[in-house]
Structure formats: C-alpha cells, structure tokens
C-alpha cells in the first residue's frame, strides 16, 4: 500500500518528535486553520497502519463534538488516502471504535468533567499505546492527566513506542499556557515537552476566502486569539475579567447553585445606545434581550412583559436610574434604582457604586458562580467584558475606579451595554446581604 502525504514543515515536526528519544508530550496549534486536526488524524492513522494491533486513544471534551468535528476530519483523511470502509477499516459509531484491517484501533474518549465521577473512573480501564486530545484547551487538567495515565499500556515494548500524548489547541490560559506557552517563551521547556506554534500561514491548504470571512466576522478579541495566535489576550493587570474566566461563563458544570430567585437587570438608553435586559435565575443568566430605539412607554411595557413571562416581582428589577431611567420608579415600586456615581454600598475603597458592582461581578465570575445559558450574544459579552478595566491607583485618596466610559467606547466602537446590565444585576447581592465577605487582592497596585 502506497500513501502519498505531504505534511507542511510544521506538521512534519510532529513526526520528528514522535520518533525521537525524549518527547512524550507535543502541543500543536495556536490558531484556527493551522492544519492541526488534519495533522492529528494523519499521525494516528499512519501509526495504526505501521504497527498492527496497537490501540490509540482519541479524546475531546465532548463525545458529540469529537464525532461531529474530529472524526469527520478523520474520515476525510481516510478518503484522501484512498482507504475504503469495510476493506481497510470499519467504524463503529455506537461503540466509538475505528478498527483497521491489521487490528489496530482508534478508540474515542470523552473527557468532560462529571461531578459524579471526579476521578474519571469511566476511563480507568483504558489501555492504549499512545493518545491524542483534540482542542485540549477545552479539557480540564484532571481529564488530561487521567487520560495520559492510560498511555503506554499496549504493545509499547514490542514496537518500542514511547507513551506519547499529542495535543492540539487554540490559545487559552489554562494548563497549556502554563506548561507549554510560558516555558517556550522563557526558554525553560523541559526536554519531554514540545510546542509547535502553527498559524494559518503555516497551512498551505487553507482557503484565503475562509480566512477573509473570519477576519470580517470575528470579534476583535477572538481575532487576536484565533487568527493571530495571541496567547496573552487579557494579560493585563488592570482588566477585571480574564479571558479564561469569560469562556468559563458558558461552560455548564451542572452544579445546583441553590439560589433560584428570578431577577431582571436593565441598562436603559434611548436614541444612541440599545436597551439591554438581562434575566437572572440566581446568578445564572438565562436570557439577554436587546431593543433598539425605545421610548418610555415601550420600555415600561417590555419590562412588564419580561416580568410576567419569567415570574419576576417588581422589587427584583434593577435599572440604571441616571438620566432617562429615573422615571421607572413610579412603574416598578420597590425596584432597585442604580445611580452609577453614588457611594458604594459595602466597600468605601471604590470610587462609586458602579465600580463596586463591576468588581463584585468580577469576583463572582472568577469563582465560577456566574453562568450564562443564553446562546446569543456570546461574542459581544466577551468583547464587552474584555474592555472593563480600572485606572492605575495613583490618586491622592487611592480610591479604585473604572476607566472612563468613553475609553471603553473607543476600544469597542460602541457602549458596553450588556456588560453594564450584567453588573447592575449584582445590586441584589449587595443590598440583600447575599454578598459573601471576601478579601479582594489587587495585583499590580
């Protein structure tokens, strides 16, 4: 059997490291369209064809995503290499096994964290020759460690194959940042690890039209990370929200958070900015609603409609009461009026209430207490939270305050209305005594 495969220079490094004496962990990637998944599949298939009877683990955070995306690329590669189903391989989608004619196998594994199985006992009996995790940035470190512990247990001595783990990723500030990116940057990479930074220009087969479309449609934050391979997005001591914490807002950890109270927080504006309505169940955002060019009557009607739909009491509605929002008090008695420049409620170290609300949101996001189930507006949420920063503390009274709203607008091109509405939702956790006492440490002051 003759297979013609011409890897790019970056992809070729994978095979060099596979065959050297020391490398047992390889991280490949750093952007979209760098050929990382195709390279992963090429490595797995090539070794399965070379070594009869080996067992290779192929993992990802979710099995559904693994089958829909990674396996789709794997089957495409098999077609490209003119390998036929039933003749050269059999794929059992139900069992998650792809078996080659020489009895080598690729075994599919899910690495999602399950609170009922924190030690990943479901893969405890797995015995594989080597393994790969696609989009490892999505994976919990514990899952990676347990999966890696199952490597090197099947025919390794017979074929003299190292217990190697191959990882692909986009830039993310989890264990990959700590174990690969920073050691590479500081020239402190241990001998057993290799990091191959690959960008779209390293992939000769990528479509320029596809890249142009990404350039048009990605948010500025995601463009830096996914197109330009910027690992240090949000490496800013004055930013309130770290990139990895924003991403975690959308990860469902299936924990019962106890607080089920329905609440509504609103950023009210006319003519220039949008009105934003954020529906909360406890500290989980279940709906984000945006409305353009509203007038007073439609704002009142919209809030009443949302309250009716989600069973929200009027005293559980909060809104920006500066300027145009001031008139709402007569329609929603007992609601929470927020005057951004007023005194903070719990901590006099803040310049004003709005600063306190944003820092409260920041702390709860860092702790994983705030979650977002709303599927829309994720890019806008990420962009808007990314521009929320505080000023350097050099004023005479040393009060902590946010950078001016005009500076945020300059960076974004518009007002961070969703972020504001999210911060206003924290008023309930200050005024009601729900806020847990914390010691806030500010790094870089």
Residue pairs with C-beta under 8 A, 6 or more apart in sequence:
1 49
3 46
3 49
3 81
3 82
5 42
5 46
5 81
7 14
7 15
7 39
7 42
8 35
8 202
8 203
8 204
9 202
10 28
10 34
10 35
10 196
10 198
10 202
11 28
11 35
11 39
11 42
11 198
13 194
13 196
14 26
14 28
14 39
14 43
14 166
14 196
15 43
15 46
17 23
17 26
17 194
18 26
18 43
18 47
18 162
18 164
18 166
22 191
22 192
23 162
23 164
23 191
23 192
23 193
23 194
24 162
24 163
24 164
24 165
24 192
24 193
25 164
25 165
25 167
25 192
25 193
25 194
26 164
26 165
26 166
26 167
26 193
26 194
26 195
26 196
27 136
27 167
27 168
27 169
27 176
27 180
27 193
27 194
27 195
27 196
28 34
28 36
28 39
28 40
28 166
28 167
28 168
28 169
28 196
28 198
29 36
29 168
29 169
29 170
29 196
29 197
29 198
30 169
30 170
30 171
30 197
30 198
30 199
30 229
30 231
31 170
31 171
31 198
31 199
31 200
31 225
31 226
31 227
31 228
31 229
32 170
32 200
32 214
32 226
32 227
33 200
33 203
33 206
33 210
33 211
33 214
34 198
34 199
34 200
34 202
34 203
35 198
35 202
35 203
35 205
35 206
36 134
36 168
36 169
36 198
37 69
37 70
37 73
37 134
37 168
38 73
38 77
39 168
40 58
40 70
40 132
40 134
40 166
40 168
41 70
41 73
41 74
41 77
42 77
43 132
43 166
44 56
44 58
44 74
44 106
44 132
45 74
45 77
45 78
45 81
45 83
45 106
47 54
47 56
47 104
47 129
47 130
47 161
48 54
48 56
48 100
48 102
48 104
48 105
48 106
49 100
49 102
49 104
51 104
51 129
51 155
51 159
51 161
52 102
52 103
52 104
53 102
53 103
53 104
53 155
54 104
54 105
54 129
54 130
54 154
54 155
54 159
54 161
55 104
55 105
55 107
55 127
55 128
55 129
55 154
55 155
56 104
56 105
56 106
56 107
56 128
56 129
56 130
56 131
56 132
57 106
57 107
57 109
57 126
57 128
57 130
57 131
57 132
57 147
57 150
57 151
58 66
58 70
58 74
58 106
58 107
58 108
58 109
58 131
58 132
58 134
59 66
59 108
59 109
59 110
59 111
59 131
59 132
59 133
59 134
59 139
59 143
59 147
60 66
60 70
60 109
60 110
60 111
60 133
60 134
60 135
60 138
60 139
61 110
61 111
61 112
61 135
61 138
61 139
61 143
62 110
62 112
62 138
63 96
63 108
63 109
63 110
65 135
66 108
66 110
66 134
67 93
67 96
67 108
69 134
70 134
70 135
71 91
71 108
74 98
74 106
75 91
78 85
78 88
78 89
83 89
85 91
87 101
88 100
88 101
89 98
89 99
89 100
89 101
90 98
90 99
91 97
91 98
91 99
92 98
92 99
96 107
96 108
96 109
97 105
97 106
97 107
97 108
98 105
98 106
98 108
99 105
107 126
107 128
109 123
109 126
109 147
111 120
111 133
111 139
111 140
111 143
111 144
111 147
112 143
113 140
113 142
113 143
113 253
114 122
114 254
115 253
115 254
115 255
118 142
119 142
119 146
120 142
120 143
120 146
120 147
123 146
123 147
123 150
124 146
124 150
126 147
126 150
127 150
127 153
127 154
128 150
128 151
128 153
128 154
129 151
129 152
129 153
129 154
129 155
129 156
129 159
129 161
130 151
130 152
130 161
130 162
130 163
130 164
130 165
130 166
131 147
131 148
131 150
131 151
131 164
131 165
131 166
132 165
132 166
132 167
132 168
133 139
133 144
133 147
133 165
133 166
133 167
133 168
134 168
135 168
135 169
135 170
136 144
136 167
136 168
136 169
136 176
137 169
137 170
137 171
137 172
137 174
137 176
141 174
141 175
144 165
144 167
144 175
147 165
148 165
151 163
151 164
151 165
152 162
152 163
153 163
155 161
156 162
156 163
167 176
169 176
170 225
170 226
171 177
171 181
171 225
171 226
171 229
171 230
171 231
171 233
172 243
172 244
172 247
173 231
173 234
173 242
173 243
173 244
174 244
177 231
179 193
180 189
180 193
180 195
181 195
181 231
182 188
183 189
183 190
183 193
183 195
184 195
184 197
189 195
197 229
199 228
199 229
200 206
200 211
200 227
211 227
214 223
214 226
214 227
215 223
215 227
218 226
218 227
218 379
219 379
219 380
219 382
219 383
220 383
221 233
221 243
221 382
221 383
221 386
222 379
222 382
224 230
224 233
225 231
225 233
225 243
233 243
233 386
234 241
234 242
234 243
234 386
236 389
237 443
237 444
238 389
238 390
238 391
238 392
238 403
238 444
239 386
239 388
239 389
240 358
240 359
240 361
240 362
240 385
240 388
240 389
240 390
241 362
241 365
241 385
241 386
241 388
242 366
243 382
243 386
245 365
245 366
246 365
246 381
246 382
246 385
246 386
247 382
248 365
248 368
249 365
249 370
249 371
249 372
249 381
250 371
250 372
250 378
251 371
252 371
252 373
253 368
253 371
257 282
257 283
257 284
257 369
257 371
258 282
259 282
259 283
259 434
260 281
260 282
261 280
261 281
261 282
261 316
261 428
262 279
262 280
262 281
262 310
262 311
262 312
262 316
263 279
263 280
263 312
263 316
263 317
263 318
263 425
263 428
264 277
264 278
264 279
264 280
264 303
264 306
264 307
264 310
264 312
264 316
264 317
264 318
265 277
265 278
265 280
265 317
265 318
265 319
265 421
265 422
265 424
265 425
265 427
266 275
266 276
266 277
266 278
266 303
266 317
266 318
266 319
266 320
266 325
266 421
266 424
267 273
267 275
267 276
267 319
267 320
267 417
267 418
267 420
267 421
267 424
268 275
268 299
268 319
268 320
268 324
268 325
268 328
269 275
269 324
269 415
269 417
270 293
270 294
270 295
270 324
271 293
272 415
273 414
273 415
273 417
274 290
274 291
274 292
274 417
275 290
275 291
275 292
275 294
275 299
275 302
275 417
276 288
276 289
276 290
276 291
276 417
276 418
276 420
276 421
277 287
277 288
277 289
277 290
277 291
277 302
277 303
277 306
277 421
278 285
278 287
278 288
278 289
278 418
278 421
278 422
278 424
278 425
279 285
279 286
279 287
279 288
279 289
279 306
279 310
279 312
280 286
280 425
283 364
283 369
283 370
283 371
283 429
284 370
284 371
284 372
284 373
285 370
285 371
285 372
285 373
285 374
285 422
285 425
286 310
286 373
286 374
287 310
287 374
288 374
288 376
288 377
288 381
288 418
288 421
289 302
289 306
290 377
290 417
290 418
291 298
291 299
291 302
294 302
296 324
296 327
299 328
300 328
300 331
303 317
303 319
303 328
303 331
303 332
304 331
306 312
307 313
307 314
307 317
313 334
314 332
314 333
314 334
314 335
315 332
315 333
315 334
315 335
315 336
316 335
316 428
317 332
317 335
317 336
318 335
318 336
318 337
318 338
318 424
318 425
318 427
318 428
319 325
319 328
319 332
319 335
319 336
319 337
319 338
319 424
320 338
320 340
320 420
320 424
321 328
321 329
321 337
321 338
321 339
322 338
322 339
322 340
322 341
325 337
326 337
328 335
328 337
329 335
329 337
336 427
336 428
336 431
338 353
338 354
338 357
338 424
338 427
339 353
340 352
340 353
340 354
341 352
341 353
341 354
342 352
342 353
343 352
343 353
344 350
344 351
344 352
344 353
344 355
344 356
345 353
345 356
345 430
345 431
346 356
346 430
346 435
347 356
347 359
347 440
349 398
349 399
349 400
350 356
350 359
350 399
350 400
350 401
351 399
351 400
351 401
351 402
352 401
354 402
354 423
355 390
355 400
355 401
355 402
356 430
357 423
357 424
357 426
357 427
357 430
358 388
358 402
358 419
358 423
358 426
359 390
359 400
359 440
360 423
360 426
360 429
360 430
360 435
361 370
361 422
361 423
361 425
361 426
362 388
363 438
363 440
364 370
364 426
364 429
365 385
372 378
372 381
377 418
380 418
381 418
381 419
381 422
383 412
384 412
384 416
384 417
384 418
384 419
385 416
385 419
385 422
387 407
387 408
387 411
387 412
387 416
387 419
388 402
388 408
388 416
388 419
389 402
389 403
390 400
390 401
390 402
390 403
391 400
391 401
391 402
391 403
392 445
393 399
393 400
393 442
393 445
400 442
405 415
408 415
408 416
409 415
409 416
428 434
429 435
